[in-house]
Amino acid sequence: MTGEGHGLPRVGAVVLDTTRNLVGRVTGADGPYLRLRPLAGGAEWDVPPADLHPLTGAELLSALVAEANARSRRGRVGR
């Protein structure tokens, strides 16, 4: 599986897919690709490891706040 010992992010790490400009959590590997899932859940996608950027603490916090804000807005729909 994936691990930082091989230069790859660990399963559970939050990274940026620089091609799609999307943040996702590493869920595993599929051949030469890593699988990511959006922080709020949803469909996974495959990414070549070269297209991933590890997030700094500030970037991770920003991504988590953005996801929480989006979840909050979705919860207000239909009220």
PyMOL Python script that loads the backbone (N, CA, C, O; Angstrom):
from pymol import cmd

cmd.read_pdbstr("""\
ATOM      1  N   MET A   1       0.845  -1.174   0.000  1.00  0.00           N
ATOM      2  CA  MET A   1       0.000   0.000   0.000  1.00  0.00           C
ATOM      3  C   MET A   1       0.887   1.233   0.000  1.00  0.00           C
ATOM      4  O   MET A   1       2.099   1.130  -0.189  1.00  0.00           O
ATOM      5  N   THR A   2       0.315   2.348   0.202  1.00  0.00           N
ATOM      6  CA  THR A   2       1.085   3.582   0.138  1.00  0.00           C
ATOM      7  C   THR A   2       1.709   3.892   1.480  1.00  0.00           C
ATOM      8  O   THR A   2       1.177   3.532   2.529  1.00  0.00           O
ATOM      9  N   GLY A   3       2.851   4.567   1.431  1.00  0.00           N
ATOM     10  CA  GLY A   3       3.522   4.944   2.662  1.00  0.00           C
ATOM     11  C   GLY A   3       4.584   5.968   2.376  1.00  0.00           C
ATOM     12  O   GLY A   3       5.151   6.001   1.284  1.00  0.00           O
ATOM     13  N   GLU A   4       4.857   6.806   3.355  1.00  0.00           N
ATOM     14  CA  GLU A   4       5.824   7.868   3.155  1.00  0.00           C
ATOM     15  C   GLU A   4       7.235   7.335   2.952  1.00  0.00           C
ATOM     16  O   GLU A   4       8.087   8.041   2.413  1.00  0.00           O
ATOM     17  N   GLY A   5       7.497   6.098   3.376  1.00  0.00           N
ATOM     18  CA  GLY A   5       8.814   5.511   3.175  1.00  0.00           C
ATOM     19  C   GLY A   5       9.168   5.373   1.707  1.00  0.00           C
ATOM     20  O   GLY A   5      10.346   5.306   1.357  1.00  0.00           O
ATOM     21  N   HIS A   6       8.170   5.331   0.853  1.00  0.00           N
ATOM     22  CA  HIS A   6       8.376   5.221  -0.586  1.00  0.00           C
ATOM     23  C   HIS A   6       8.186   6.560  -1.282  1.00  0.00           C
ATOM     24  O   HIS A   6       8.086   6.601  -2.508  1.00  0.00           O
ATOM     25  N   GLY A   7       8.133   7.652  -0.534  1.00  0.00           N
ATOM     26  CA  GLY A   7       7.945   8.966  -1.115  1.00  0.00           C
ATOM     27  C   GLY A   7       6.502   9.286  -1.454  1.00  0.00           C
ATOM     28  O   GLY A   7       6.221  10.306  -2.083  1.00  0.00           O
ATOM     29  N   LEU A   8       5.590   8.427  -1.044  1.00  0.00           N
ATOM     30  CA  LEU A   8       4.167   8.639  -1.329  1.00  0.00           C
ATOM     31  C   LEU A   8       3.438   9.003  -0.040  1.00  0.00           C
ATOM     32  O   LEU A   8       3.849   8.588   1.044  1.00  0.00           O
ATOM     33  N   PRO A   9       2.360   9.774  -0.151  1.00  0.00           N
ATOM     34  CA  PRO A   9       1.570  10.091   1.045  1.00  0.00           C
ATOM     35  C   PRO A   9       0.933   8.825   1.615  1.00  0.00           C
ATOM     36  O   PRO A   9       0.602   7.901   0.872  1.00  0.00           O
ATOM     37  N   ARG A  10       0.769   8.791   2.901  1.00  0.00           N
ATOM     38  CA  ARG A  10       0.116   7.657   3.576  1.00  0.00           C
ATOM     39  C   ARG A  10      -1.393   7.690   3.336  1.00  0.00           C
ATOM     40  O   ARG A  10      -1.972   8.741   3.058  1.00  0.00           O
ATOM     41  N   VAL A  11      -2.003   6.532   3.448  1.00  0.00           N
ATOM     42  CA  VAL A  11      -3.458   6.461   3.425  1.00  0.00           C
ATOM     43  C   VAL A  11      -3.965   7.332   4.570  1.00  0.00           C
ATOM     44  O   VAL A  11      -3.482   7.226   5.697  1.00  0.00           O
ATOM     45  N   GLY A  12      -4.934   8.187   4.281  1.00  0.00           N
ATOM     46  CA  GLY A  12      -5.484   9.102   5.263  1.00  0.00           C
ATOM     47  C   GLY A  12      -4.919  10.511   5.155  1.00  0.00           C
ATOM     48  O   GLY A  12      -5.492  11.450   5.707  1.00  0.00           O
ATOM     49  N   ALA A  13      -3.788  10.671   4.444  1.00  0.00           N
ATOM     50  CA  ALA A  13      -3.196  11.999   4.276  1.00  0.00           C
ATOM     51  C   ALA A  13      -4.102  12.861   3.402  1.00  0.00           C
ATOM     52  O   ALA A  13      -4.762  12.362   2.490  1.00  0.00           O
ATOM     53  N   VAL A  14      -4.122  14.149   3.689  1.00  0.00           N
ATOM     54  CA  VAL A  14      -4.894  15.099   2.886  1.00  0.00           C
ATOM     55  C   VAL A  14      -3.905  15.821   1.974  1.00  0.00           C
ATOM     56  O   VAL A  14      -2.917  16.394   2.434  1.00  0.00           O
ATOM     57  N   VAL A  15      -4.192  15.783   0.669  1.00  0.00           N
ATOM     58  CA  VAL A  15      -3.284  16.330  -0.342  1.00  0.00           C
ATOM     59  C   VAL A  15      -4.061  17.144  -1.369  1.00  0.00           C
ATOM     60  O   VAL A  15      -5.288  17.080  -1.448  1.00  0.00           O
ATOM     61  N   LEU A  16      -3.311  17.906  -2.147  1.00  0.00           N
ATOM     62  CA  LEU A  16      -3.888  18.681  -3.240  1.00  0.00           C
ATOM     63  C   LEU A  16      -3.583  17.994  -4.555  1.00  0.00           C
ATOM     64  O   LEU A  16      -2.424  17.694  -4.841  1.00  0.00           O
ATOM     65  N   ASP A  17      -4.603  17.740  -5.358  1.00  0.00           N
ATOM     66  CA  ASP A  17      -4.442  17.269  -6.734  1.00  0.00           C
ATOM     67  C   ASP A  17      -4.208  18.526  -7.560  1.00  0.00           C
ATOM     68  O   ASP A  17      -5.139  19.290  -7.815  1.00  0.00           O
ATOM     69  N   THR A  18      -2.965  18.740  -7.975  1.00  0.00           N
ATOM     70  CA  THR A  18      -2.612  19.988  -8.650  1.00  0.00           C
ATOM     71  C   THR A  18      -3.196  20.087 -10.051  1.00  0.00           C
ATOM     72  O   THR A  18      -3.318  21.193 -10.577  1.00  0.00           O
ATOM     73  N   THR A  19      -3.557  18.986 -10.663  1.00  0.00           N
ATOM     74  CA  THR A  19      -4.160  19.013 -11.996  1.00  0.00           C
ATOM     75  C   THR A  19      -5.598  19.527 -11.931  1.00  0.00           C
ATOM     76  O   THR A  19      -6.014  20.339 -12.757  1.00  0.00           O
ATOM     77  N   ARG A  20      -6.343  19.050 -10.947  1.00  0.00           N
ATOM     78  CA  ARG A  20      -7.758  19.425 -10.808  1.00  0.00           C
ATOM     79  C   ARG A  20      -7.965  20.554  -9.799  1.00  0.00           C
ATOM     80  O   ARG A  20      -9.061  21.106  -9.701  1.00  0.00           O
ATOM     81  N   ASN A  21      -6.919  20.896  -9.054  1.00  0.00           N
ATOM     82  CA  ASN A  21      -6.995  21.894  -7.988  1.00  0.00           C
ATOM     83  C   ASN A  21      -8.059  21.513  -6.958  1.00  0.00           C
ATOM     84  O   ASN A  21      -8.852  22.345  -6.518  1.00  0.00           O
ATOM     85  N   LEU A  22      -8.052  20.217  -6.583  1.00  0.00           N
ATOM     86  CA  LEU A  22      -8.991  19.682  -5.608  1.00  0.00           C
ATOM     87  C   LEU A  22      -8.222  19.070  -4.450  1.00  0.00           C
ATOM     88  O   LEU A  22      -7.169  18.461  -4.640  1.00  0.00           O
ATOM     89  N   VAL A  23      -8.757  19.238  -3.251  1.00  0.00           N
ATOM     90  CA  VAL A  23      -8.182  18.623  -2.066  1.00  0.00           C
ATOM     91  C   VAL A  23      -8.904  17.310  -1.816  1.00  0.00           C
ATOM     92  O   VAL A  23     -10.128  17.229  -1.917  1.00  0.00           O
ATOM     93  N   GLY A  24      -8.131  16.284  -1.488  1.00  0.00           N
ATOM     94  CA  GLY A  24      -8.729  14.991  -1.196  1.00  0.00           C
ATOM     95  C   GLY A  24      -7.918  14.223  -0.181  1.00  0.00           C
ATOM     96  O   GLY A  24      -6.769  14.559   0.105  1.00  0.00           O
ATOM     97  N   ARG A  25      -8.536  13.181   0.364  1.00  0.00           N
ATOM     98  CA  ARG A  25      -7.880  12.302   1.321  1.00  0.00           C
ATOM     99  C   ARG A  25      -7.460  11.035   0.578  1.00  0.00           C
ATOM    100  O   ARG A  25      -8.257  10.453  -0.158  1.00  0.00           O
ATOM    101  N   VAL A  26      -6.217  10.610   0.767  1.00  0.00           N
ATOM    102  CA  VAL A  26      -5.705   9.400   0.128  1.00  0.00           C
ATOM    103  C   VAL A  26      -6.413   8.202   0.740  1.00  0.00           C
ATOM    104  O   VAL A  26      -6.426   8.026   1.959  1.00  0.00           O
ATOM    105  N   THR A  27      -7.011   7.369  -0.133  1.00  0.00           N
ATOM    106  CA  THR A  27      -7.716   6.182   0.339  1.00  0.00           C
ATOM    107  C   THR A  27      -7.019   4.896  -0.047  1.00  0.00           C
ATOM    108  O   THR A  27      -7.376   3.829   0.451  1.00  0.00           O
ATOM    109  N   GLY A  28      -6.028   4.973  -0.927  1.00  0.00           N
ATOM    110  CA  GLY A  28      -5.317   3.769  -1.340  1.00  0.00           C
ATOM    111  C   GLY A  28      -4.626   3.983  -2.669  1.00  0.00           C
ATOM    112  O   GLY A  28      -4.475   5.105  -3.152  1.00  0.00           O
ATOM    113  N   ALA A  29      -4.214   2.866  -3.242  1.00  0.00           N
ATOM    114  CA  ALA A  29      -3.523   2.902  -4.525  1.00  0.00           C
ATOM    115  C   ALA A  29      -4.241   1.990  -5.508  1.00  0.00           C
ATOM    116  O   ALA A  29      -4.864   1.000  -5.126  1.00  0.00           O
ATOM    117  N   ASP A  30      -4.138   2.346  -6.775  1.00  0.00           N
ATOM    118  CA  ASP A  30      -4.711   1.545  -7.852  1.00  0.00           C
ATOM    119  C   ASP A  30      -3.687   1.540  -8.970  1.00  0.00           C
ATOM    120  O   ASP A  30      -3.676   2.441  -9.809  1.00  0.00           O
ATOM    121  N   GLY A  31      -2.831   0.536  -8.988  1.00  0.00           N
ATOM    122  CA  GLY A  31      -1.746   0.504  -9.968  1.00  0.00           C
ATOM    123  C   GLY A  31      -0.783   1.643  -9.690  1.00  0.00           C
ATOM    124  O   GLY A  31      -0.349   1.831  -8.553  1.00  0.00           O
ATOM    125  N   PRO A  32      -0.445   2.409 -10.730  1.00  0.00           N
ATOM    126  CA  PRO A  32       0.512   3.505 -10.529  1.00  0.00           C
ATOM    127  C   PRO A  32      -0.123   4.773  -9.961  1.00  0.00           C
ATOM    128  O   PRO A  32       0.564   5.775  -9.761  1.00  0.00           O
ATOM    129  N   TYR A  33      -1.409   4.735  -9.704  1.00  0.00           N
ATOM    130  CA  TYR A  33      -2.138   5.923  -9.236  1.00  0.00           C
ATOM    131  C   TYR A  33      -2.502   5.813  -7.764  1.00  0.00           C
ATOM    132  O   TYR A  33      -2.602   4.715  -7.217  1.00  0.00           O
ATOM    133  N   LEU A  34      -2.698   6.962  -7.131  1.00  0.00           N
ATOM    134  CA  LEU A  34      -3.275   7.001  -5.796  1.00  0.00           C
ATOM    135  C   LEU A  34      -4.742   7.379  -5.935  1.00  0.00           C
ATOM    136  O   LEU A  34      -5.123   8.125  -6.838  1.00  0.00           O
ATOM    137  N   ARG A  35      -5.559   6.856  -5.028  1.00  0.00           N
ATOM    138  CA  ARG A  35      -6.990   7.152  -5.033  1.00  0.00           C
ATOM    139  C   ARG A  35      -7.255   8.212  -3.983  1.00  0.00           C
ATOM    140  O   ARG A  35      -6.799   8.111  -2.844  1.00  0.00           O
ATOM    141  N   LEU A  36      -8.008   9.238  -4.390  1.00  0.00           N
ATOM    142  CA  LEU A  36      -8.406  10.312  -3.478  1.00  0.00           C
ATOM    143  C   LEU A  36      -9.916  10.372  -3.386  1.00  0.00           C
ATOM    144  O   LEU A  36     -10.633  10.031  -4.327  1.00  0.00           O
ATOM    145  N   ARG A  37     -10.386  10.819  -2.215  1.00  0.00           N
ATOM    146  CA  ARG A  37     -11.814  11.042  -1.999  1.00  0.00           C
ATOM    147  C   ARG A  37     -11.968  12.458  -1.449  1.00  0.00           C
ATOM    148  O   ARG A  37     -11.167  12.874  -0.612  1.00  0.00           O
ATOM    149  N   PRO A  38     -12.973  13.206  -1.895  1.00  0.00           N
ATOM    150  CA  PRO A  38     -13.199  14.541  -1.337  1.00  0.00           C
ATOM    151  C   PRO A  38     -13.354  14.470   0.184  1.00  0.00           C
ATOM    152  O   PRO A  38     -13.819  13.462   0.716  1.00  0.00           O
ATOM    153  N   LEU A  39     -12.966  15.532   0.877  1.00  0.00           N
ATOM    154  CA  LEU A  39     -13.054  15.552   2.338  1.00  0.00           C
ATOM    155  C   LEU A  39     -14.480  15.341   2.823  1.00  0.00           C
ATOM    156  O   LEU A  39     -14.691  14.724   3.867  1.00  0.00           O
ATOM    157  N   ALA A  40     -15.457  15.840   2.083  1.00  0.00           N
ATOM    158  CA  ALA A  40     -16.858  15.709   2.470  1.00  0.00           C
ATOM    159  C   ALA A  40     -17.465  14.398   2.002  1.00  0.00           C
ATOM    160  O   ALA A  40     -18.666  14.182   2.164  1.00  0.00           O
ATOM    161  N   GLY A  41     -16.654  13.517   1.421  1.00  0.00           N
ATOM    162  CA  GLY A  41     -17.158  12.261   0.886  1.00  0.00           C
ATOM    163  C   GLY A  41     -17.530  12.428  -0.574  1.00  0.00           C
ATOM    164  O   GLY A  41     -17.550  13.541  -1.099  1.00  0.00           O
ATOM    165  N   GLY A  42     -17.817  11.341  -1.209  1.00  0.00           N
ATOM    166  CA  GLY A  42     -18.175  11.381  -2.615  1.00  0.00           C
ATOM    167  C   GLY A  42     -17.317  10.423  -3.414  1.00  0.00           C
ATOM    168  O   GLY A  42     -16.617   9.574  -2.863  1.00  0.00           O
ATOM    169  N   ALA A  43     -17.388  10.577  -4.710  1.00  0.00           N
ATOM    170  CA  ALA A  43     -16.694   9.666  -5.615  1.00  0.00           C
ATOM    171  C   ALA A  43     -15.186   9.857  -5.557  1.00  0.00           C
ATOM    172  O   ALA A  43     -14.686  10.982  -5.541  1.00  0.00           O
ATOM    173  N   GLU A  44     -14.474   8.739  -5.525  1.00  0.00           N
ATOM    174  CA  GLU A  44     -13.019   8.772  -5.558  1.00  0.00           C
ATOM    175  C   GLU A  44     -12.539   9.043  -6.976  1.00  0.00           C
ATOM    176  O   GLU A  44     -13.272   8.853  -7.946  1.00  0.00           O
ATOM    177  N   TRP A  45     -11.283   9.493  -7.074  1.00  0.00           N
ATOM    178  CA  TRP A  45     -10.657   9.659  -8.379  1.00  0.00           C
ATOM    179  C   TRP A  45      -9.202   9.251  -8.272  1.00  0.00           C
ATOM    180  O   TRP A  45      -8.618   9.260  -7.188  1.00  0.00           O
ATOM    181  N   ASP A  46      -8.618   8.892  -9.414  1.00  0.00           N
ATOM    182  CA  ASP A  46      -7.225   8.457  -9.487  1.00  0.00           C
ATOM    183  C   ASP A  46      -6.334   9.627  -9.853  1.00  0.00           C
ATOM    184  O   ASP A  46      -6.705  10.479 -10.662  1.00  0.00           O
ATOM    185  N   VAL A  47      -5.147   9.661  -9.246  1.00  0.00           N
ATOM    186  CA  VAL A  47      -4.190  10.739  -9.478  1.00  0.00           C
ATOM    187  C   VAL A  47      -2.782  10.150  -9.553  1.00  0.00           C
ATOM    188  O   VAL A  47      -2.403   9.348  -8.699  1.00  0.00           O
ATOM    189  N   PRO A  48      -2.003  10.540 -10.571  1.00  0.00           N
ATOM    190  CA  PRO A  48      -0.595  10.133 -10.558  1.00  0.00           C
ATOM    191  C   PRO A  48       0.106  10.811  -9.372  1.00  0.00           C
ATOM    192  O   PRO A  48      -0.148  11.987  -9.112  1.00  0.00           O
ATOM    193  N   PRO A  49       0.968  10.111  -8.658  1.00  0.00           N
ATOM    194  CA  PRO A  49       1.646  10.701  -7.504  1.00  0.00           C
ATOM    195  C   PRO A  49       2.379  12.006  -7.823  1.00  0.00           C
ATOM    196  O   PRO A  49       2.499  12.869  -6.953  1.00  0.00           O
ATOM    197  N   ALA A  50       2.864  12.160  -9.039  1.00  0.00           N
ATOM    198  CA  ALA A  50       3.578  13.389  -9.411  1.00  0.00           C
ATOM    199  C   ALA A  50       2.669  14.609  -9.400  1.00  0.00           C
ATOM    200  O   ALA A  50       3.157  15.738  -9.334  1.00  0.00           O
ATOM    201  N   ASP A  51       1.352  14.404  -9.464  1.00  0.00           N
ATOM    202  CA  ASP A  51       0.392  15.516  -9.479  1.00  0.00           C
ATOM    203  C   ASP A  51      -0.126  15.876  -8.085  1.00  0.00           C
ATOM    204  O   ASP A  51      -1.063  16.665  -7.962  1.00  0.00           O
ATOM    205  N   LEU A  52       0.467  15.312  -7.043  1.00  0.00           N
ATOM    206  CA  LEU A  52       0.020  15.577  -5.683  1.00  0.00           C
ATOM    207  C   LEU A  52       0.958  16.538  -4.978  1.00  0.00           C
ATOM    208  O   LEU A  52       2.170  16.525  -5.194  1.00  0.00           O
ATOM    209  N   HIS A  53       0.372  17.373  -4.127  1.00  0.00           N
ATOM    210  CA  HIS A  53       1.127  18.323  -3.321  1.00  0.00           C
ATOM    211  C   HIS A  53       0.672  18.141  -1.878  1.00  0.00           C
ATOM    212  O   HIS A  53      -0.513  18.298  -1.585  1.00  0.00           O
ATOM    213  N   PRO A  54       1.595  17.812  -0.964  1.00  0.00           N
ATOM    214  CA  PRO A  54       1.183  17.712   0.438  1.00  0.00           C
ATOM    215  C   PRO A  54       0.782  19.082   0.965  1.00  0.00           C
ATOM    216  O   PRO A  54       1.372  20.095   0.589  1.00  0.00           O
ATOM    217  N   LEU A  55      -0.203  19.111   1.819  1.00  0.00           N
ATOM    218  CA  LEU A  55      -0.688  20.382   2.356  1.00  0.00           C
ATOM    219  C   LEU A  55       0.105  20.772   3.598  1.00  0.00           C
ATOM    220  O   LEU A  55       0.464  19.927   4.417  1.00  0.00           O
ATOM    221  N   THR A  56       0.367  22.060   3.718  1.00  0.00           N
ATOM    222  CA  THR A  56       0.930  22.587   4.956  1.00  0.00           C
ATOM    223  C   THR A  56      -0.181  22.590   5.997  1.00  0.00           C
ATOM    224  O   THR A  56      -1.342  22.358   5.662  1.00  0.00           O
ATOM    225  N   GLY A  57       0.154  22.845   7.227  1.00  0.00           N
ATOM    226  CA  GLY A  57      -0.860  22.928   8.276  1.00  0.00           C
ATOM    227  C   GLY A  57      -1.898  23.992   7.979  1.00  0.00           C
ATOM    228  O   GLY A  57      -3.091  23.777   8.187  1.00  0.00           O
ATOM    229  N   ALA A  58      -1.444  25.153   7.487  1.00  0.00           N
ATOM    230  CA  ALA A  58      -2.371  26.245   7.164  1.00  0.00           C
ATOM    231  C   ALA A  58      -3.279  25.865   5.994  1.00  0.00           C
ATOM    232  O   ALA A  58      -4.471  26.173   6.011  1.00  0.00           O
ATOM    233  N   GLU A  59      -2.727  25.200   4.982  1.00  0.00           N
ATOM    234  CA  GLU A  59      -3.538  24.789   3.826  1.00  0.00           C
ATOM    235  C   GLU A  59      -4.565  23.745   4.240  1.00  0.00           C
ATOM    236  O   GLU A  59      -5.707  23.777   3.780  1.00  0.00           O
ATOM    237  N   LEU A  60      -4.166  22.817   5.110  1.00  0.00           N
ATOM    238  CA  LEU A  60      -5.089  21.797   5.594  1.00  0.00           C
ATOM    239  C   LEU A  60      -6.220  22.441   6.388  1.00  0.00           C
ATOM    240  O   LEU A  60      -7.388  22.105   6.192  1.00  0.00           O
ATOM    241  N   LEU A  61      -5.879  23.356   7.273  1.00  0.00           N
ATOM    242  CA  LEU A  61      -6.906  24.049   8.059  1.00  0.00           C
ATOM    243  C   LEU A  61      -7.868  24.796   7.147  1.00  0.00           C
ATOM    244  O   LEU A  61      -9.079  24.751   7.360  1.00  0.00           O
ATOM    245  N   SER A  62      -7.353  25.474   6.146  1.00  0.00           N
ATOM    246  CA  SER A  62      -8.184  26.209   5.203  1.00  0.00           C
ATOM    247  C   SER A  62      -9.133  25.265   4.459  1.00  0.00           C
ATOM    248  O   SER A  62     -10.311  25.579   4.286  1.00  0.00           O
ATOM    249  N   ALA A  63      -8.625  24.113   4.019  1.00  0.00           N
ATOM    250  CA  ALA A  63      -9.455  23.140   3.299  1.00  0.00           C
ATOM    251  C   ALA A  63     -10.552  22.584   4.201  1.00  0.00           C
ATOM    252  O   ALA A  63     -11.692  22.414   3.768  1.00  0.00           O
ATOM    253  N   LEU A  64     -10.206  22.302   5.455  1.00  0.00           N
ATOM    254  CA  LEU A  64     -11.204  21.768   6.386  1.00  0.00           C
ATOM    255  C   LEU A  64     -12.280  22.796   6.710  1.00  0.00           C
ATOM    256  O   LEU A  64     -13.455  22.444   6.820  1.00  0.00           O
ATOM    257  N   VAL A  65     -11.901  24.056   6.864  1.00  0.00           N
ATOM    258  CA  VAL A  65     -12.879  25.122   7.122  1.00  0.00           C
ATOM    259  C   VAL A  65     -13.785  25.304   5.909  1.00  0.00           C
ATOM    260  O   VAL A  65     -14.996  25.462   6.061  1.00  0.00           O
ATOM    261  N   ALA A  66     -13.215  25.285   4.713  1.00  0.00           N
ATOM    262  CA  ALA A  66     -14.019  25.428   3.495  1.00  0.00           C
ATOM    263  C   ALA A  66     -15.017  24.285   3.375  1.00  0.00           C
ATOM    264  O   ALA A  66     -16.164  24.506   2.986  1.00  0.00           O
ATOM    265  N   GLU A  67     -14.598  23.066   3.704  1.00  0.00           N
ATOM    266  CA  GLU A  67     -15.494  21.920   3.636  1.00  0.00           C
ATOM    267  C   GLU A  67     -16.595  22.049   4.680  1.00  0.00           C
ATOM    268  O   GLU A  67     -17.751  21.745   4.389  1.00  0.00           O
ATOM    269  N   ALA A  68     -16.263  22.492   5.885  1.00  0.00           N
ATOM    270  CA  ALA A  68     -17.276  22.678   6.926  1.00  0.00           C
ATOM    271  C   ALA A  68     -18.269  23.769   6.531  1.00  0.00           C
ATOM    272  O   ALA A  68     -19.469  23.622   6.763  1.00  0.00           O
ATOM    273  N   ASN A  69     -17.793  24.846   5.947  1.00  0.00           N
ATOM    274  CA  ASN A  69     -18.686  25.914   5.487  1.00  0.00           C
ATOM    275  C   ASN A  69     -19.623  25.416   4.397  1.00  0.00           C
ATOM    276  O   ASN A  69     -20.812  25.737   4.404  1.00  0.00           O
ATOM    277  N   ALA A  70     -19.095  24.634   3.459  1.00  0.00           N
ATOM    278  CA  ALA A  70     -19.931  24.092   2.386  1.00  0.00           C
ATOM    279  C   ALA A  70     -20.989  23.154   2.961  1.00  0.00           C
ATOM    280  O   ALA A  70     -22.141  23.172   2.526  1.00  0.00           O
ATOM    281  N   ARG A  71     -20.600  22.339   3.934  1.00  0.00           N
ATOM    282  CA  ARG A  71     -21.548  21.421   4.567  1.00  0.00           C
ATOM    283  C   ARG A  71     -22.634  22.207   5.305  1.00  0.00           C
ATOM    284  O   ARG A  71     -23.800  21.814   5.294  1.00  0.00           O
ATOM    285  N   SER A  72     -22.255  23.302   5.937  1.00  0.00           N
ATOM    286  CA  SER A  72     -23.216  24.148   6.647  1.00  0.00           C
ATOM    287  C   SER A  72     -24.214  24.770   5.672  1.00  0.00           C
ATOM    288  O   SER A  72     -25.414  24.807   5.946  1.00  0.00           O
ATOM    289  N   ARG A  73     -23.721  25.254   4.542  1.00  0.00           N
ATOM    290  CA  ARG A  73     -24.626  25.843   3.537  1.00  0.00           C
ATOM    291  C   ARG A  73     -25.577  24.808   2.979  1.00  0.00           C
ATOM    292  O   ARG A  73     -26.750  25.112   2.763  1.00  0.00           O
ATOM    293  N   ARG A  74     -25.110  23.592   2.737  1.00  0.00           N
ATOM    294  CA  ARG A  74     -25.979  22.532   2.221  1.00  0.00           C
ATOM    295  C   ARG A  74     -27.062  22.192   3.235  1.00  0.00           C
ATOM    296  O   ARG A  74     -28.187  21.871   2.852  1.00  0.00           O
ATOM    297  N   GLY A  75     -26.738  22.258   4.521  1.00  0.00           N
ATOM    298  CA  GLY A  75     -27.705  21.939   5.559  1.00  0.00           C
ATOM    299  C   GLY A  75     -28.838  22.935   5.656  1.00  0.00           C
ATOM    300  O   GLY A  75     -29.895  22.606   6.197  1.00  0.00           O
ATOM    301  N   ARG A  76     -28.654  24.144   5.150  1.00  0.00           N
ATOM    302  CA  ARG A  76     -29.678  25.186   5.225  1.00  0.00           C
ATOM    303  C   ARG A  76     -30.657  25.146   4.056  1.00  0.00           C
ATOM    304  O   ARG A  76     -31.704  25.790   4.105  1.00  0.00           O
ATOM    305  N   VAL A  77     -30.328  24.400   3.016  1.00  0.00           N
ATOM    306  CA  VAL A  77     -31.190  24.342   1.839  1.00  0.00           C
ATOM    307  C   VAL A  77     -32.520  23.695   2.229  1.00  0.00           C
ATOM    308  O   VAL A  77     -32.544  22.652   2.882  1.00  0.00           O
ATOM    309  N   GLY A  78     -33.607  24.312   1.829  1.00  0.00           N
ATOM    310  CA  GLY A  78     -34.942  23.749   2.050  1.00  0.00           C
ATOM    311  C   GLY A  78     -35.538  24.075   3.416  1.00  0.00           C
ATOM    312  O   GLY A  78     -36.592  23.541   3.764  1.00  0.00           O
ATOM    313  N   ARG A  79     -34.906  24.917   4.179  1.00  0.00           N
ATOM    314  CA  ARG A  79     -35.464  25.268   5.490  1.00  0.00           C
ATOM    315  C   ARG A  79     -36.371  26.446   5.390  1.00  0.00           C
ATOM    316  O   ARG A  79     -36.931  26.881   6.396  1.00  0.00           O
TER     317      ARG A  79
END
""", "prot")
cmd.dss("prot")
cmd.show_as("cartoon", "prot")
cmd.util.cbc("prot")
cmd.orient("prot")
